[in-house]
Amino acid sequence: MFIYVAMQALHSVGLRKFFLAGIGPLGCIPSLRAAALAPTGRCVDLVNQMVGTFNEGLRSMVDQLNRNHPNAIFVYGNTYRVFGDILNNPAAFGK
């Protein structure tokens, strides 16, 4: 809800183009993986599920903002998928 109010406030002062980045797979950050909260070489699924829920809500909010403010552009950046691609297929990215 705070993000929605903040976007409306920025829109009210004249901003018209917004990029809202989702959260990446936090369950894959080294500190969580090293804490042995997941099997070796795997990510912490529970954390990534929570991130997924947040990102779904953010994407829905971006759609709502676009409907309610036709003179503005709100874009959702799917950083979860980008980093997931890197983690799941590192060879495609030079590793």
Stockholm file with secondary structure:
# STOCKHOLM 1.0

chainA/1-95         MFIYVAMQALHSVGLRKFFLAGIGPLGCIPSLRAAALAPTGRCVDLVNQMVGTFNEGLRSMVDQLNRNHPNAIFVYGNTYRVFGDILNNPAAFGK
#=GR chainA/1-95 SS CHHHHHHHHHHHTTCCEEEEECCCCGGGSHHHHHTTSSSTTCCCHHHHHHHHHHHHHHHHHHHHHHHHCTTSEEEEECHHHHHHHHHHCGGGGTC
#=GC SS_cons        CHHHHHHHHHHHTTCCEEEEECCCCGGGSHHHHHTTSSSTTCCCHHHHHHHHHHHHHHHHHHHHHHHHCTTSEEEEECHHHHHHHHHHCGGGGTC
//
